[in-house]
């Protein structure tokens, strides 16, 4: 197995989103505990050791799939028998009325599904434009302010993106399970210890913006 050392920027990304993870899953990691960790696997083990919930073998991703499939059937969007893990999302969410269908599904499920998102390239361009414009305040403040306003407006427009964030139902279910774990289980007092490492991996991959396979085999030092 090939291991990859995370760079400082990636480690800082994990540190930045960790408080949000702690709040969602009701745990607290101490600095002296995290400083001893050498890789992401140890990090996941530490997280699981901190979760003081009853272990329940309910497969959350399977439940998420069934909930999603039943919502599609109830809303008469597509026949449930056509929905399989390898089904492409674009067949479920056609571009012409994509946002409307997403809203229908969210209303049926009772929570947000993060199926639409701008590309990482778009986010990076807007971010660097903002940084460059901010630095430009010390050179030509009029042009710099215009650049900042354009960047901020660009970030605002990303809220209305029509771009599918994942390609298949399987990829979407994996992300949805991590982002809405307790809502899918409909019980905040239990978790499935056997599946939770995958949930942790998916959650930090999405929120810290690090490739899943790189994160899985990564070291911190």
C-alpha positions, 0 to 999 in steps of 0.5 A: 500500500502506497502512503502519501504525506499530507502537505501543511495546507491539507492538514490545516484544512482538516484542522479548520473543519474539525470543529464542525465535525465535532459539533455534528457528531458530539465529540471533542478531540484534545490537542494533546491527543491529535498531536500524537497521531501519525496517519488518518487511520489513527485519526479515525480510530481516535474519533470512534473511541470518542463516540459515546453512542450505542452500537447498532448494525443498521447499514446507514448507506443502505437506508439512505439508498432506500429513502432516496429511491422511495422519495423518487417513486413518491414524487413520480420522478422516475420508476424505483426499479430504474434506480441502482447504485451505478445509475448516473445522476443526470438521468434522475436530475435532467438539466432542464428542471434539476433544481426543482427536482432537488427541492422535491426530494429534499422536501420529501426526505426532510433534509438538504441533499448536497447534490449540486455544487460548483466545481473546485476549479471555480472555487479556486479561481474565485478565491485567488481572484479575491486574494490578488484583489486584496493584495492589490489594495496596496497598489491601486485600490480602485481596481482592487475593490472592483476585483473584490466585488466581482469575486464576492458576487461570483461566490454568491452566484455559486449558490445557484449552480446547476452542476451535479457534484457527483456522477452516480447514485453510489457516489451521491449516497456515500456523500449524503450518508456522511453529511446527514448521518443521524438524519438518515438513521432517524436516531441520534443515540446510535451509530454503526461502528463497522461503517463509521471509518468510511463515514469519517473518510467521506466527511473529511474528503468532502469538507477538507477538499482532499481526494478520498484515496489520498486521505485513506492512505495518508500520513501526517508526518 
